[in-house]
Amino acid sequence: MTAKPYEVAVRAEAELGEGPTWDAATGRLIWIDILGCRVHTYDPATGHRTVRRTEQHVGAVKPRAGGGLVMNLRDGVGLLDPDGGFRWLHHEPVPGRRANDAAVAPDGTLWAGTMRYDEAPGGGTLSRIAGDGTVDVVLDDVAVSNGTGWSPDGRLLYYIDSPTRRVDVFDHVDGRVSGRRTLAEIEDGAGFPDGLTVDADGCVWVALWQGSAVRRYTPDGELDRVIELPVPLVTACAFGGAGLSDLYITTARVGLTEPPALAGSLFVVPGAGKGMAQPAFAG
C-alpha cells in the first residue's frame, strides 16, 4: 500500500542531504549535507534551525552520551564537545576515500562506513569504533557503505552496500557479526538502497536513491509499505518527534541537471509508525 502523504519539514537545496538522527536530549533532528560540509539541526516544535559548517566532507553525525557530537569525517572520526572544541578520536586519512553513513549500536559504539569517491568496489569499509578510540574493522570489502541498523533486540544487524542492490542481515552478538544473508533485493528500475532505519516492530525502512521512495520491509523481507516522494534522490530516513512516530527523510540534488524544486529538502511523514529510541555514542 502507499503510505499517507509527506510534508516538507525544511525546504533546502542540500547537495547530498543525509543522516537524519533524532536527538532526544535536545528534541531536535540532526541531519547533514555531506558534500556541502554542513551539519543541520531542526526543532519541529518551534521550527528553529541551525547550520554548522565542517572543515571537510562529513558522512554522519550522532549525539554523544555526555553531550556534544561524534562526527564521521573524511579523514576519520572526531569528537565535537558541547563548548565547540574538536579533537580526533580516530584519525586515518586515506587519499581518495571519504566517510559515509554511520550508526550507533546498542552498546554505544559507532559503526562507521567509508567509500572511495569513485565508488570503486572494495574501496570502502565498515568499522566499529569504541569510545576510547579502539577500532575493529567489521567489513573490509565494501563499495558504498550505507544504511546500518539493529533489530529491536539487538540480535540482528541490517546493512546496505548500495551497489549490491541488497539489504543484508547478519547475526549480531557482542559487536561481532556472522551469517550474512539477503533480507531484500531492490529490482532493476527501482533505484539503489541507501540509508535505513528499523522501527519498533522490527521492520526495516529503506531510502531509494534514484527511486523516489522509501520502502518498508517486514522482518521476513516482505515489502508492505511505500512512501513516494517528488524527488529522485532519496537518501535516508529516521523516526523522530516527541513520540518517535514521524518519519524524517533526507534527499539530494547532486548530479541532477534539472533538479526538482524540492530536491535537497528534508521531508516528514507524520504518524508513519513507531520508531525506537536510539543510543548515544559512549565517548
C-alpha positions as CSV (number, residue, x, y, z in Angstrom):
1,M,0.0,0.0,0.0
2,T,1.1,3.6,-0.5
3,A,1.5,5.5,2.8
4,K,0.0,8.8,3.8
5,P,1.3,12.0,2.1
6,Y,4.6,13.6,3.0
7,E,5.1,17.2,4.2
8,V,8.1,19.4,3.7
9,A,9.8,19.9,7.1
10,V,12.7,22.1,5.8
11,R,12.8,23.4,2.3
12,A,16.5,23.3,1.3
13,E,18.9,22.7,-1.5
14,A,21.3,20.2,0.1
15,E,23.8,18.8,-2.4
16,L,23.8,15.5,-0.6
17,G,21.4,15.6,2.4
18,E,21.9,12.5,4.6
19,G,21.9,11.0,8.1
20,P,18.7,12.2,9.8
21,T,19.1,11.4,13.6
22,W,16.7,12.3,16.4
23,D,18.5,13.8,19.4
24,A,16.2,13.1,22.3
25,A,18.2,15.1,24.7
26,T,17.6,18.4,22.8
27,G,14.3,17.5,21.0
28,R,15.9,18.2,17.6
29,L,16.6,16.4,14.4
30,I,20.2,16.4,13.2
31,W,20.9,16.0,9.5
32,I,23.8,16.7,7.2
33,D,24.9,17.8,3.8
34,I,27.8,15.5,3.1
35,L,29.3,17.4,0.1
36,G,28.1,20.8,1.4
37,C,30.1,20.2,4.6
38,R,27.2,21.2,6.8
39,V,25.5,19.9,9.9
40,H,21.9,21.0,10.3
41,T,19.5,20.8,13.2
42,Y,15.8,21.3,13.1
43,D,13.4,21.7,16.1
44,P,9.9,20.6,14.9
45,A,8.2,22.1,18.0
46,T,9.5,25.7,17.2
47,G,10.7,25.5,13.6
48,H,14.1,26.7,14.8
49,R,17.1,25.7,12.6
50,T,20.8,25.8,12.9
51,V,23.7,25.2,10.5
52,R,27.3,24.4,11.3
53,R,30.0,24.2,8.7
54,T,32.6,21.4,8.8
55,E,36.2,21.7,7.5
56,Q,35.8,18.6,5.4
57,H,33.2,16.3,4.0
58,V,31.0,14.8,6.7
59,G,29.4,11.4,6.4
60,A,27.4,11.2,9.6
61,V,26.9,13.0,12.9
62,K,25.4,11.4,16.1
63,P,24.8,12.6,19.6
64,R,27.2,11.7,22.4
65,A,26.1,10.4,25.8
66,G,27.8,13.3,27.7
67,G,26.8,16.0,25.3
68,G,28.3,17.1,22.0
69,L,28.6,15.1,18.8
70,V,30.6,12.3,17.2
71,M,31.4,13.0,13.5
72,N,32.3,10.6,10.8
73,L,34.5,12.8,8.7
74,R,36.6,12.3,5.5
75,D,39.8,11.7,7.4
76,G,38.4,9.8,10.4
77,V,36.1,10.1,13.4
78,G,36.1,13.2,15.5
79,L,34.5,14.5,18.7
80,L,32.8,17.8,19.0
81,D,32.5,18.9,22.6
82,P,29.5,21.0,23.9
83,D,31.8,24.0,24.2
84,G,32.7,23.7,20.5
85,G,36.1,22.2,21.0
86,F,37.1,19.5,18.5
87,R,39.5,16.5,18.6
88,W,40.2,13.4,16.6
89,L,39.1,10.1,18.2
90,H,40.4,8.1,15.2
91,H,42.4,9.9,12.5
92,E,43.1,7.8,9.4
93,P,43.2,9.9,6.2
94,V,43.2,7.7,3.0
95,P,43.6,9.5,-0.4
96,G,40.5,9.2,-2.5
97,R,38.4,7.9,0.4
98,R,35.7,9.6,2.5
99,A,33.3,8.9,5.3
100,N,29.7,7.9,4.6
101,D,26.8,6.7,6.7
102,A,27.2,5.6,10.4
103,A,25.1,4.4,13.2
104,V,25.4,3.9,17.0
105,A,25.0,0.3,18.2
106,P,23.0,-0.7,21.3
107,D,26.3,-0.9,23.2
108,G,27.1,2.7,22.4
109,T,29.9,2.0,19.8
110,L,29.9,3.8,16.4
111,W,29.7,1.7,13.3
112,A,31.2,4.0,10.7
113,G,31.3,3.4,6.9
114,T,33.6,4.7,4.3
115,M,33.7,4.7,0.5
116,R,36.0,5.9,-2.3
117,Y,35.0,9.0,-4.1
118,D,35.0,6.9,-7.4
119,E,32.9,4.2,-5.6
120,A,35.4,1.5,-6.6
121,P,34.4,-1.9,-5.3
122,G,36.4,-2.9,-2.3
123,G,37.5,0.6,-1.6
124,G,35.2,1.1,1.5
125,T,34.9,-0.4,5.0
126,L,32.6,-0.7,7.9
127,S,34.3,-0.3,11.3
128,R,33.3,-0.5,14.9
129,I,34.7,2.4,17.0
130,A,34.6,2.4,20.7
131,G,34.6,5.5,23.0
132,D,38.3,5.0,23.7
133,G,39.2,5.1,20.0
134,T,39.6,1.4,19.6
135,V,38.8,0.4,16.0
136,D,37.7,-3.0,14.8
137,V,37.1,-3.5,11.1
138,V,33.8,-5.4,10.6
139,L,33.8,-5.4,6.8
140,D,36.8,-4.6,4.6
141,D,35.4,-5.3,1.1
142,V,32.7,-2.6,0.6
143,A,32.0,-0.3,-2.3
144,V,29.5,2.3,-0.8
145,S,28.9,1.6,2.9
146,N,25.4,2.9,3.7
147,G,22.4,2.1,5.9
148,T,23.2,0.3,9.2
149,G,20.7,-0.6,11.9
150,W,19.8,-3.2,14.5
151,S,16.7,-5.2,15.3
152,P,14.8,-4.2,18.5
153,D,16.5,-7.0,20.5
154,G,19.9,-6.1,19.1
155,R,20.5,-9.6,17.7
156,L,20.3,-8.7,14.0
157,L,22.3,-6.1,12.1
158,Y,20.8,-4.8,8.9
159,Y,23.3,-3.4,6.4
160,I,23.4,-1.9,2.9
161,D,26.3,-1.7,0.4
162,S,24.4,0.3,-2.2
163,P,25.8,-1.1,-5.5
164,T,24.8,-4.7,-4.5
165,R,21.1,-3.5,-4.6
166,R,20.6,-5.6,-1.4
167,V,19.5,-5.1,2.2
168,D,21.6,-7.7,4.0
169,V,21.1,-9.1,7.5
170,F,23.7,-10.5,9.9
171,D,23.5,-12.2,13.2
172,H,25.0,-9.9,15.8
173,V,26.5,-10.9,19.2
174,D,28.7,-8.7,21.3
175,G,29.9,-6.5,18.4
176,R,30.6,-9.4,16.1
177,V,28.6,-10.3,13.0
178,S,28.1,-13.6,11.1
179,G,25.7,-15.4,8.8
180,R,25.3,-12.7,6.2
181,R,22.2,-13.2,4.1
182,T,19.8,-11.2,2.0
183,L,16.7,-9.6,3.5
184,A,15.5,-7.9,0.3
185,E,16.8,-7.1,-3.1
186,I,15.8,-3.9,-5.0
187,E,14.7,-4.7,-8.5
188,D,16.1,-3.0,-11.6
189,G,14.5,0.3,-12.3
190,A,13.5,0.9,-8.6
191,G,16.7,2.7,-7.6
192,F,19.5,1.7,-5.2
193,P,19.1,1.1,-1.5
194,D,20.8,3.9,0.6
195,G,20.0,4.7,4.2
196,L,17.8,2.7,6.5
197,T,16.1,2.7,9.9
198,V,14.5,0.0,11.9
199,D,11.1,0.6,13.7
200,A,9.8,-0.8,17.0
201,D,8.1,-3.7,15.1
202,G,11.4,-4.8,13.7
203,C,10.5,-3.6,10.2
204,V,13.2,-2.0,8.0
205,W,12.6,1.3,6.2
206,V,14.9,1.8,3.2
207,A,15.5,5.0,1.2
208,L,15.9,4.5,-2.5
209,W,18.5,6.6,-4.4
210,Q,17.2,7.2,-7.9
211,G,14.0,5.6,-6.7
212,S,11.9,8.5,-5.4
213,A,10.6,6.4,-2.5
214,V,11.1,4.9,0.9
215,R,10.1,1.3,1.4
216,R,9.3,-0.7,4.5
217,Y,10.2,-4.4,4.7
218,T,9.0,-6.8,7.4
219,P,11.5,-8.9,9.3
220,D,10.7,-11.7,6.8
221,G,11.6,-9.4,3.8
222,E,8.1,-8.7,2.6
223,L,7.5,-5.3,1.1
224,D,4.5,-3.9,2.9
225,R,4.6,-0.1,2.6
226,V,5.8,2.5,0.1
227,I,6.2,6.3,0.6
228,E,6.6,8.1,-2.7
229,L,8.4,11.4,-2.9
230,P,8.6,14.1,-5.6
231,V,12.4,13.9,-5.9
232,P,14.5,11.1,-7.3
233,L,17.5,11.0,-4.9
234,V,16.1,9.8,-1.6
235,T,19.0,9.2,0.8
236,A,18.0,8.2,4.3
237,C,15.2,8.1,6.9
238,A,14.8,8.1,10.7
239,F,11.9,8.4,13.2
240,G,11.7,11.5,15.4
241,G,9.4,13.8,17.2
242,A,8.2,13.6,20.8
243,G,6.6,10.2,20.3
244,L,9.1,8.9,17.7
245,S,6.2,8.5,15.3
246,D,7.2,10.9,12.5
247,L,9.5,9.6,9.7
248,Y,12.0,12.2,8.6
249,I,13.5,11.7,5.1
250,T,16.6,13.4,3.6
251,T,17.2,14.0,-0.1
252,A,19.8,15.2,-2.5
253,R,20.3,17.1,-5.8
254,V,23.9,16.3,-6.7
255,G,24.4,15.5,-10.3
256,L,20.9,16.5,-11.4
257,T,20.9,18.8,-14.4
258,E,17.4,20.0,-13.8
259,P,16.7,19.2,-10.1
260,P,13.1,19.3,-9.0
261,A,12.2,22.3,-6.8
262,L,12.2,20.2,-3.6
263,A,15.4,18.2,-4.3
264,G,17.7,18.5,-1.3
265,S,14.9,19.2,1.2
266,L,14.0,17.5,4.4
267,F,10.6,15.7,4.3
268,V,8.5,14.3,7.1
269,V,5.6,11.8,7.1
270,P,3.7,12.4,10.4
271,G,2.5,9.3,12.2
272,A,4.2,6.9,9.8
273,G,5.0,4.4,12.5
274,K,6.7,3.9,15.8
275,G,10.5,4.3,16.0
276,M,12.9,3.1,18.6
277,A,15.0,5.4,20.9
278,Q,18.5,5.5,19.5
279,P,21.5,5.2,21.8
280,A,24.0,8.0,22.1
281,F,27.7,7.4,21.4
282,A,29.5,6.3,24.5
283,G,32.5,8.6,24.1
